[in-house]
Amino acid sequence: MSGERKLILVTNDDGIASPGLQAAVRAAASLGEPFVVAPQRQWSGAGRSIPSGSGREVHPYPFELDGREVTAYQVDGTPAMAVTRALLELVPRLPALLISGINYGENLGSDVTISGTVGAALQGAVLGVPALAVLYRLLRRRITLPRMMLISLLPSILPACSAGGCWAGRFRLMWM
């Protein structure tokens, strides 16, 4: 449908109640329809792991943005499992983009390989969805700057996702 807003899957590794997730959803809502599927608790350091028995429980989660209901689910599992459940069972159509974050803290050097935020983005890319991991070293847990940066970047990222060009079947990682 041409009038349909682009679906943007939003997840993280800090848990469904994280202010960073709220900020990412706000950024996604500026250009598309956010659809949230995130772990019910923090899973920092999970990488792309999907432990045996992970993700069996999936429950709707009450999520509002400026008085408007956003479709959201919490998964009893890792960020990678949340993305897998979202893409194989929950989303109504293939998302144009997956945003993982906004993470509390940067992942530098070899830490990237164990990041749950990066792991969720990688899992989305493996399953065919262009993905963006957003990590930010927060001082005093202020999330405004990375949210504003994400809002300013999305207009140039989202059209490339739907064009099927360089984003098709690939991922991009971004540190802010």
GUPA-542453 format. One line per 3 residues: number of its first residue (from 1); for each residue x, y, z negated of C-alpha. Coordinates in pm, whole numbers, plus 50000, padded with zeros to 5 digits. Example, Ala and Ser with C-alpha at 12.3 -4.5 7.8 and 13.67 -1.06 7.14 Angstrom:
# GUPA-542453
1) 51230:49550:49220 ~ 51367:49894:49286
//
This chain:
# GUPA-542453
1) 50000:50000:50000 ~ 50142:50334:50098 ~ 49979:50528:49811
4) 50112:50290:49546 ~ 50382:50427:49318 ~ 50709:50235:49317
7) 50731:49985:49035 ~ 51033:50036:48809 ~ 51114:49757:48565
10) 51270:49890:48243 ~ 51452:49678:47984 ~ 51742:49703:47739
13) 51940:49509:47480 ~ 51857:49728:47180 ~ 51500:49599:47143
16) 51156:49712:47252 ~ 51129:49982:46981 ~ 51456:50154:47078
19) 51448:50530:47143 ~ 51684:50465:47436 ~ 51422:50245:47601
22) 51159:50515:47545 ~ 51389:50768:47715 ~ 51450:50535:48012
25) 51075:50481:48051 ~ 51021:50858:48046 ~ 51282:50896:48321
28) 51128:50614:48528 ~ 50779:50765:48492 ~ 50901:51081:48664
31) 50923:50892:48996 ~ 50737:50567:48971 ~ 50531:50330:48765
34) 50732:50201:48468 ~ 50680:49839:48365 ~ 50855:49748:48040
37) 50977:49401:47944 ~ 51236:49400:47667 ~ 51364:49180:47385
40) 51169:49207:47061 ~ 51495:49265:46871 ~ 51847:49381:46937
43) 52067:49153:47150 ~ 52390:49352:47191 ~ 52673:49128:47310
46) 52442:48876:47476 ~ 52581:48930:47824 ~ 52375:48734:48078
49) 52314:48446:47840 ~ 51993:48248:47839 ~ 52019:48017:47538
52) 51813:47700:47528 ~ 51470:47783:47389 ~ 51514:48156:47453
55) 51219:48357:47576 ~ 50939:48117:47494 ~ 50730:48384:47325
58) 50605:48678:47534 ~ 50358:48925:47388 ~ 50201:49249:47509
61) 50346:49549:47329 ~ 50160:49877:47270 ~ 50363:50140:47456
64) 50245:50495:47516 ~ 50407:50781:47697 ~ 50245:51123:47655
67) 49914:50961:47560 ~ 49920:50731:47864 ~ 49944:50354:47825
70) 50244:50188:47987 ~ 50236:49814:48057 ~ 50488:49658:47820
73) 50584:49315:47691 ~ 50824:49197:47423 ~ 51016:48874:47473
76) 51162:48658:47199 ~ 51486:48616:47389 ~ 51792:48779:47541
79) 51780:49075:47780 ~ 51858:48841:48073 ~ 51567:48617:47970
82) 51338:48922:47943 ~ 51428:49017:48301 ~ 51379:48660:48422
85) 51035:48634:48260 ~ 50941:48976:48395 ~ 51037:48899:48754
88) 50908:48542:48769 ~ 50586:48582:48571 ~ 50485:48931:48462
91) 50529:49202:48727 ~ 50241:49248:48971 ~ 50484:49307:49262
94) 50858:49318:49320 ~ 51006:49626:49151 ~ 51189:49884:49359
97) 51446:49918:49078 ~ 51546:49774:48742 ~ 51676:50015:48478
100) 51854:49853:48185 ~ 51917:50090:47894 ~ 51962:50356:47780
103) 52210:50169:47560 ~ 52347:50302:47232 ~ 52716:50295:47301
106) 52944:50258:47597 ~ 53086:49933:47725 ~ 53442:49983:47839
109) 53696:49747:47991 ~ 53635:49381:47919 ~ 53337:49468:47694
112) 53133:49497:48013 ~ 53132:49118:48043 ~ 52946:49071:47713
115) 52710:49369:47733 ~ 52344:49272:47706 ~ 52256:49592:47894
118) 52485:49502:48183 ~ 52374:49137:48162 ~ 52010:49238:48213
121) 52105:49445:48519 ~ 52311:49158:48660 ~ 52021:48916:48609
124) 51788:49149:48796 ~ 52038:49178:49082 ~ 52076:48799:49101
127) 51697:48775:49128 ~ 51692:49028:49415 ~ 51610:49357:49243
130) 51843:49659:49269 ~ 51960:49733:48916 ~ 52114:50013:48716
133) 52271:49974:48371 ~ 52274:50298:48174 ~ 52510:50319:47878
136) 52592:50626:47675 ~ 52817:50692:47381 ~ 52577:50866:47149
139) 52681:51108:46885 ~ 52408:51156:46626 ~ 52182:50933:46841
142) 52073:51215:47073 ~ 51921:51067:47384 ~ 51824:51386:47570
145) 52139:51417:47784 ~ 52139:51065:47930 ~ 51762:51083:47989
148) 51802:51411:48179 ~ 52093:51268:48379 ~ 51885:50963:48469
151) 51591:51183:48573 ~ 51822:51384:48799 ~ 51974:51070:48958
154) 51653:50875:49024 ~ 51535:51084:49323 ~ 51848:50986:49516
157) 51861:50625:49393 ~ 51498:50520:49436 ~ 51464:50589:49812
160) 51779:50383:49878 ~ 51626:50094:49685 ~ 51321:50072:49905
163) 51511:50129:50231 ~ 51674:49787:50201 ~ 52014:49929:50286
166) 52315:49906:50059 ~ 52101:49822:49758 ~ 51946:49502:49892
169) 52061:49209:49681 ~ 52331:49413:49511 ~ 52369:49602:49186
172) 52524:49924:49070 ~ 52649:49988:48723 ~ 52665:50337:48583
175) 52824:50466:48268 ~ 52726:50809:48143
//
